[in-house]
Structure formats: structure tokens, C-alpha cells
């Protein structure tokens, strides 16, 4: 779904991981929403179901990015999420 990281984006990953995660998630969500619009217009079977699945995937991508955005700064400060605690 996503292209490999370019050199400039790889540098941004080190310096601003939260911004990179959010930017990638926004791009993926845009792609999935466009896929939903295409599903409704392409004439293949069950377009409503395929569009719904694509929109739900976009929502899950954005939710995951929000969760990761809150975990990364805490991990950088040495705080471990409850699932990772010993």
C-alpha cells in the first residue's frame, strides 16, 4: 500500500517520527478513500461492501497512527506502555 521510504523521508523518520507516522497514515487513508470511491463507480459486484471495507480500513489506519503517535514520545522518554511492562 505504501511506497518504500525515500532518503529524505528516512531522515525525517529519525528527527520527527510522530510527524512521519501521521503523514504516512494520512496518505494511506487518502488512498483508501479513493479506492472506496472507485469501488462505487467501477461496476464490479458488491460495490457498497467493498467501499465500506475501504473506508473502515482508512479509519483503522488513522486510529493506529493516533495510538502510535502517543506511544512514541513516551517511549523516547523511557516510559513503557502497560502492555510492555514487566
C-alpha positions as a printed NumPy array, in Angstrom:
array([[  0.   ,   0.   ,   0.   ],
       [  2.809,   2.428,   0.768],
       [  5.947,   3.149,  -1.174],
       [  9.356,   2.466,   0.35 ],
       [ 10.844,   5.283,   2.377],
       [ 12.819,   7.801,   0.379],
       [ 16.131,   9.155,   1.682],
       [ 14.606,  12.459,   2.763],
       [ 11.697,  10.715,   4.496],
       [ 14.085,   8.333,   6.242],
       [ 15.863,  11.381,   7.693],
       [ 12.526,  12.754,   8.876],
       [ 11.781,   9.403,  10.5  ],
       [ 14.766,   9.836,  12.782],
       [ 14.165,  13.503,  13.578],
       [ 10.365,  13.596,  13.75 ],
       [  8.875,  10.11 ,  13.941],
       [  5.415,  11.269,  15.001],
       [  5.07 ,  13.629,  12.043],
       [  6.256,  10.909,   9.688],
       [  3.778,   8.372,  11.042],
       [  0.924,  10.841,  10.752],
       [  1.893,  11.892,   7.226],
       [  2.129,   8.287,   6.052],
       [ -1.218,   7.455,   7.687],
       [ -2.884,  10.459,   6.037],
       [ -1.546,   9.392,   2.635],
       [ -2.72 ,   5.806,   3.155],
       [ -6.149,   6.997,   4.298],
       [ -6.481,   9.209,   1.209],
       [ -5.582,   6.244,  -0.993],
       [ -8.129,   4.001,   0.733],
       [-10.872,   6.613,   0.458],
       [-10.118,   6.982,  -3.249],
       [-10.335,   3.206,  -3.516],
       [-13.779,   3.382,  -1.874],
       [-14.947,   5.943,  -4.435],
       [-13.596,   3.77 ,  -7.241],
       [-15.39 ,   0.717,  -5.841],
       [-18.696,   2.543,  -6.084],
       [-18.097,   3.55 ,  -9.695],
       [-16.354,   0.563, -11.285],
       [-19.399,  -1.646, -11.828],
       [-17.948,  -4.761, -10.195],
       [-20.072,  -6.863,  -7.803],
       [-20.954,  -5.662,  -4.283],
       [-19.645,  -2.086,  -4.581],
       [-21.198,  -0.913,  -1.289],
       [-19.431,  -3.649,   0.683],
       [-16.068,  -3.009,  -0.962],
       [-16.408,   0.742,  -0.38 ],
       [-17.366,   0.173,   3.249],
       [-14.342,  -2.072,   3.769],
       [-12.016,   0.529,   2.244],
       [-13.46 ,   3.327,   4.403],
       [-13.153,   1.163,   7.52 ],
       [ -9.546,   0.385,   6.643],
       [ -8.837,   4.12 ,   6.296],
       [-10.38 ,   4.722,   9.709],
       [ -8.275,   1.932,  11.26 ],
       [ -5.082,   3.318,   9.679],
       [ -5.751,   6.746,  11.199],
       [ -6.657,   5.279,  14.603],
       [ -3.474,   3.232,  14.658],
       [ -1.395,   6.29 ,  13.758],
       [ -3.018,   8.226,  16.619],
       [ -2.18 ,   5.443,  19.061],
       [  1.396,   5.184,  17.786],
       [  1.787,   8.961,  17.989],
       [  1.01 ,   8.845,  21.698],
       [  3.32 ,   5.876,  22.374],
       [  6.448,   7.092,  20.549],
       [  7.119,  10.252,  22.633],
       [  6.566,   8.284,  25.831],
       [  8.95 ,   5.561,  24.664],
       [ 11.566,   8.182,  23.835],
       [ 11.308,   9.447,  27.42 ],
       [ 11.79 ,   5.946,  28.806],
       [  8.143,   5.278,  29.682],
       [  6.871,   1.85 ,  28.662],
       [  3.229,   1.195,  27.715],
       [  1.256,  -1.06 ,  30.055],
       [  1.323,  -3.952,  27.539],
       [  5.137,  -3.878,  27.532],
       [  5.667,  -3.533,  31.275],
       [  7.385,  -6.45 ,  33.003]])
